[in-house]
Amino acid sequence: MGIKLVRTCVLWVGLVICSASAAPLRASGTEPVLHHSEVVFMYAASDEAYRAYNATFVAWGGAESAEQVKRHHDLGVRCTGSMWCLTAGAENLHKDPKLLAACAVDIEGNPVEVPWLFDHTYQGTKSYFGCTNNPEFQKLCRERVRQALAGKADGLHVDDHLGTAGAAWWQGGGFCDYCMKGFREYLKSHATKEQLQQAGVEQIDDFDYRTLVRKHATTRQEYKKVQYKIPLMDLFLEFQAEAAAEHTRQLGQLAAEVAGHPVLLSANAGLPNKTHTYVVKYLTHVICEVGQNAPAGTKQIDHAIEAYELAATLGKPLAATASGQDWAFVKQNNGEELVRFWVALAYAYGQRFMVPHPQRQWCFSNELGTHWYAAPIEAYAPMYRFIRENAGCLDGFEAVDVKDHKPGAPANVLVTVRRKSGSNQVVLHVLNRDYDPQAKSMKSLSNVEVSLDKALFSPTKPTATLLSYDKPARQVDLVQNAETLSVRIPELRLWTLVLLE
Ligand SMILES: [Zn+2]
């Protein structure tokens, strides 16, 4: 199932504003995609919550059965099944010797435990990383996909998609026979003669990377100290990341077969981290946490912007949530305005910020560990309804490269410029980042002048329409001189869209 966008025009206070309505239909033969204007829930929620937010998609599972899928479709919401590639689980490992033999292993041949699952044990057996290069663990992952898509959901979400690559990059794993065989094949097609010579590889056909590694380290402890000095390590890590990406691609293919239709395929690929970039080419979209540095107010948002821009560069839509620490800060400090800023920031950069969950938004702090934030619907739903009502000002627009033509705006104001391909429409996203931590809100700014280089845009009718979620739309004059055009926003509260055409 997908979304068919029906373009309509809504008359609102005498202005014509592009809009779109969603119906859970998919034209035959089209690949499902995540649109810019989607309103994404991370996990399933109540019918009332979906309606309040005008939800279009549930990203991280919760619709594994036919009944659950039907409930979502009846509400016009696309939905997903979810599975993970991290571990077979302590109990399965304890009971099934074949699965225990299919774990990621270190240079000593010992299975590698998942550090953050230290308390998930079964009769003394730990939660070890499954090896996503081992056919036995792959079989288990494929079984999980069949369960996740049993209800023929619209998409598959793959959690912990890195599998063995995660164990190899950070935990000293990736050294089972299957990994060695895979790496040997990878070297044949990816290593230069010089690289092989420098590493002392004479016969690639019987090359075993473990022999080379043991010249530098024979225990996991030693290995972790010298890992990055070992020859061919860059290629080894790259191989593991590419192999995990291919594994995810194959799971997506299986999901489509089980569902009987093309599916959305996502992974929790934590951009901008490099290890997580390899899989992105195989996904329809990315679902992940993007840290917002909540204690710094709106001052340290570079990391979030980097993640949003990287997703755009990689050509895949992203739906983000904040980190557990961010949410813990919001809960403790009543930081609703900060959350609204994060929502605006993500959409301003062409991405999406997932709806703060009305019951269970995950929070984490050192003092309280895991706890939950019940995000009040009335605090956030108006923004998301605004996004749906103005889908026509979001969908089909792309970021304009403003490197040499930075828009003019006051220091506390952030502006992104997005142009609709094949039309003479530009939307400026104007964000107030003048956050007052005492008042826990933005300081409203008066008469904010934003100017744009005419090299970027020349209007056909010199008008500007201001759109914001908390006030009716209004038209303002567009002032032109030889090189620039400028628009004055009488009151910038949090986020104003300026539609130029
Ligand atoms: Zn392996």
Residues whose N, C-alpha, C, O or C-beta is under 5 A from the ligand:
A	BS01	ZN	C103 A104 C131 N133 G174 F175 C176 Y178 C179
